[in-house]
Amino acid sequence: MLTRDIPQEEKFGVIQSIMLSREAAQEQKLASMLLSNTALSGSIPQEEDKKVSIINNMLLGRNNPHEDKLAGMLQRNKEWARKVRYEQPNFFSNSAKGQSPKILWIGCSDSRVPAEQIVQCAPGDLFVHRNIANLCLHTDMNCLSVLQYAVDVLKVEHIVVCGHYGCGGVKAAIANQFHGLIDSWLCNIKDVYRANRSHLEAVEDISARQDLLVELNVGNTVHNVCHSPVVQAAWERNQPLSVHAWCYGLEDGLIRELGLVVSKKNEVEAVYKMEVIDKTLSTKASESH
Ligand SMILES: [Zn+2]
């Protein structure tokens, strides 16, 4: 049938479906091109029937290892929720009522250092902030907001800064390769290097030097957390709060305490101490919630 024989109102629909079927054919063609390209590399069998089924799977979004992984995650989530409900029937109803974690965890985004898993904590136990190389910068609204909420509202009693040996962010910071945007972030670790250059360069083994920088970087984050107005105001109103330096070993799964714990304002270096003149300022933030 020619489109001129179709009433005007139906024409658009017909043209659309023709176009859509053309698009589908185009997609098949493109997928086939891609498949042929891959087949040329010798990784996929070339028989026609197999090829068609692979193309169909590709178009349907199947046969994609990432899709399988996501489906697996969703399936495991169902199994996990079922197991938790079986073992602790009130767990989710209690969880939905609110959170009251007593620990803020500041860690690295590295997929191998999942906070709750490595310290066997349950949902609700940790308030977590993670970024590349576990930094707390004085201009990072994300980290500072997490910090304020944790201290002023949740009233956490401990802040754990946990770095890890073999940290890719620290390794990249010690090297001189250009990476683009992330170099601005890594510059903060380079600053730690510069401030401790003589100690670091006294260590000849590069891997040991990286480990030392990992530890110094954790220490620097602990200091930045302690220098923040949020933490100083909490100490000013005598809120119990300790900041700890930890470091996780990828090779043995163990956490080392780095021997740095700060619990009071007088443990902070003099220049960073803030004297709260108007005492109401230190309580206003927490009272307003
Ligand atoms: Zn890392």
Residues whose N, C-alpha, C, O or C-beta is under 5 A from the ligand:
A	BS01	ZN	C108 D110 A133 C167 G168 G169
